Amino acid sequence: MGNIYRTMDSYSYVAGLISPTRIKILRELRGECHPEVLAKKFKMTRQGMDKHLAILYQAGLVDKIIKNDGRPMTYYTISQEGECFLQNFVDLVDNLVIDLKKRRKYELMSLDRDLVEDKLNEKEYLIKKKKIESRFKWVMQ
């Protein structure tokens, strides 16, 4: 039985939150930071950073802190939910990489067995091995 609060819209919404830039921003916000500093660090415009922060804020993954040092300035920090989201995302990716490494190893072992049992010639073996290595290349980096 699924969670009664989960809908297809929520899956789509969360999928939209996951981008390499937003994950890096969440990691950077483990301490409070001003959007201008973030924009420079990520080599993007302030408007681009503001858009990412607005999306993360709307999702509840970051909190705003207003400081009044002569004039009000907004800083951001990762929220408790953002920390949880980030940790779950890291765990998900780590587990996926482990599973894919196992699958790569299994496919290569099966390929080796097929070569030894003369189910493949050496040329076919090398072609298939290259495809497997290419497919799982990102996992091995």
PyMOL commands that set and color helices and strands:
alter all, ss='L'
color gray80, all
select helices_A, chain A and resi 8-17+20-28+35-41+46-58+80-116+122-135+137-140
alter helices_A, ss='H'
color red, helices_A
select strands_A, chain A and resi 62-68+72-78
alter strands_A, ss='S'
color yellow, strands_A
deselect
rebuild
show_as cartoon
